[in-house]
C-alpha cells in the first residue's frame, strides 16, 4: 500500500541512501502510485513517500514559506473550511485541496497541531531550525508504521517488507507473533510477525533530537473521551443528528471523483439519508457474486435509485478464480502477510471500484460506533493436532493477552477503537487502500467524542441507527435491510420477514465456512445434486469451502502438499495432508484451517525466504 519510509541516523552513509531507494521500490505495487525521496545529511534523515496519483498526499514534500521546515505526510485530514480562512489570515500560502496546509498548522501550534488532526495518517516532520525529526501517526494507528532500531540507525516504514528488504537479519518469524496470528488473525500489542520489528503505537509523536536522543510522546489519551459526562437520551439524539449533518460534507470534499460503496445494511444508509446529494453526482456500487445477485445488491439498487444516483454491481467472477494465485500472493505481500487469502477478493474488487472512482465512501465501523458491536478480536478455537507443542503455547498465550487488552480499556468504545480496529480490522483497510482511497465518517473525531457520552446500554440496539435513517430520508427508512431489519412492515409480517432472512443467512454459513463435518460427509454423498446452489450467494459473494474443493483444489494442493510446506517445524505433516485430502475430496470441511495454512506458507515464501 502507499505510505512513508525512511532511515534516521546521526551519520547517514551512502548505503543508507541506496537502501532508502530499495525501501521505496518495495512499496510500489501499482502503476498509479507516485513516489519520491528527501535526504538531509545535516539532520541525519532520509525519507521516502508513496501515494496515489492525484490524492490528498500527492504534493510531497511540503515546505513552509521560509524553507526551514519540511514534512512528508500520507493519509487524509478531514477539517472544516474555516481552518483554511484562519491560516490564510496569517498569510500562509497553500492549496487547500491537498496536504500542503498541514505544515502551517505545525508552524502555528507546534506539535500540538496533531490534536487538531481528524483522519488516518502517518508522517515525518523535519524541523531544520531546531535540528529535530518527529515521526507521527493518527490516534488509532490505522496508518501503520513498522520500525526497527539497529545499533546505528532507526528504520521505519508503512510496510514491514521495506525493513526486511534492507535488513536481512529481520527475515525471521517472531514465534509469539505467529502464535497470535494463528489464534486471532493478528499480532497483539505492538508486536509484528517479524522478530525485532515493532509497530508504532497510536497518537505517537516520537521526537529524534540532533544528539541522538529519542523522546516518545503521545499526543492523545483515551481518557479525554472516556471521562466526559453522559448526555440525556433525547438531548443526545439531537446533538447526534446535528453532528452527522455537520461532518458528512467533510468526506465528500475532493478534486477527485467520489464513489459510494453501498451494501444492504444500515451504515451506508445513514450516510445516504443525511447527505445532500445532487442527482447523479456520486456513482454507487455493490460487490456481488457469480451465483446470483445477493440481497446486498438488490437492496443497494433501491437505495441508489431512491437517492437518484447511478448504481453498478461489481462481480467476483471466474476471472478472479482463474488468477487466484496472483491475488493470493498479492494480498499476502501487500498486507505483510497479515490478511487472510480468503479475503484476496478485496484487491480484485477494489481495483474494479477504482475504475468508477478513486475515492470510496463506506460505512465501515458504523456498527462499532453507533451500535456498540464488539468482540471480533478474540482467541479462536484451533486444531491442536495441526501444530507442534512449541507453537501451541504461544497460541494459547494469545488468549491471555487479549483478555488483558480488554481489561485495560476504560470504556467499551475504547476497546473497539484502539484495540479491535487497528489490530484486527486493519488488514482489510491496508489492502483496500492499496487500490483506492477509502473514507468513512464513522471515525470522525466529533462523532466519536459525542458517542462516548451516550450510555452503553442504549447503544446495544439498532433503534438509534434506524431513527437517523428515517429522520434523514423517510423513503430510505421504508426499505428493509438485507437481513430484514427496518422497513415499513408491521407485526407479524416484520418478524416473519426477519426470521426468513436470518434463516437464509445461517443456512448459507452452514453451507460455506461453517459446515459441520457430519454435514460435509452427507453433502459429499449428494454432491451431484449441488444443494449449495439453494443457499450460496444470497448474502455472501465469496464461497471458499466450495472453491477450495473444486476450482482452487489444485492450487491448495500445490502449496500445502509441497515438501517445503510440509516440513515447517511448527506443523504436523500428517494432519496437514489429512485436511487437504479430505477437503479437496469433499467429505470434510477445513476451509478455515486451509486459509490459515496458506497464509502462513505465503509468509515464509514471500518474506522470509525471498530476497
Buried (B, 14 or more C-beta within 10 A) or exposed (E): BBBBBBBBBEEBEEEBBEBBBEBBEBBEBBEBBBBEBBBBEEBBBBBBBBBBEBBBBBBBBBBBEEEEBBBBBBBBBBBBEEBBEEBBEEEBEBEBBBBBBBBBBBBEEEBEBBBBBBBBBBBBBBBBEBBBBBBBBBBBBBBBBBBBEEEEBBBBBBBBBBBBBBBEEBBBBBBBBBBBBBBBBBBBBBBBBBBBBBBBBBBBBBBBEEEEEEEEEEBBEBEEBEEEEEBEEEEBBEBBBEBBEEBBBBBBBBEBEBBBBBBBBBBBBBBBBBBEBEEEEBBBBBBBBBBBBBBBBBBBBBBBEBBEBBBBBBBBEEEBBEEBBEBBBBBBBBBBBBBBBBBBBBBBBBBBBBEBBBBBBBBBBBBBBBBBBBEBBBBEEBBEEBBEEEBBEBBBBBBEBBEEBBEEBEBBBBBBBBBBBBBBBBBBBBBBBBBBBBBBBBBBBBBBEBBBBBEEEBBEEBEBBBBBBBBBBEBBBBBBBBBBBBBEBEEEEBEEBBEEBEEBBEBBBBBBBBBEEEEBBEBBEEBEEEEBEEBBBBBBBBBBBBBBBBBBBEBBBEBBBEEEBBEBEBBBEEBBBBBBBBBBEBBBBBBBBBBBBBBBBBBBBBBBEEE
